[in-house]
Amino acid sequence: LAFLQQVGHPNLRMNADLSRPRAVPRHPVPGPHNRQVDTGGSTLPCLLDQPDALLTSSGRAAIFLGLESLALTPGQRVLVPSYHCPTMVSPVLALGHELGFYPIDADGRPSLGWLEQHAPADTRVLCAAHFFGLPLDLSDLRAWCRRREVLLLEDCAHAMFGQSVSATVGGLGDVVIASLPKFFAAQEGGV
């Protein structure tokens, strides 16, 4: 803003008060894109349609609360994909858990071959993400988790809507999380 004022940009109001920062809106942008429209046809499953959905301040907070709800003891191991963002890692560390990483296959699914051979025996939770809005078939992973008595945290931060071959997005996790700003005109929010 200051630069544009210096160069005298014609579309800039010159009476802008730079000493007072403007408040950032904290609510979704109103409009028809934020209303659920009944088209009479089938609709994509959405995590917000789940009756037990808990709204949080962020996807990171949802991961934190989800891990906390599993009543783990500090030091238990949580595996996250090696392709991740800090949002997946910081709640694990904040709760005092051991952190481990696993590789993903070319389709974005957890590498079951690697998990079978290399997953630490003390793994208590595995975080699996639906990357780039593509609902993944996680039925094989769900079965692996059950055999190993590992809890599945299904990260739907990139896939609020949809269905894979085996289940709706969020249909297989012991804990399921999502991020609202990645899909809606929202500054913050998680599920």
Beta strands, then each sheet from edge to edge (+ up, - down):
strand 1: 77-81
strand 2: 98-102
strand 3: 123-129
strand 4: 151-155
strand 5: 175-177
sheet 1: 2+ 1+ 3+ 4+ 5+
end
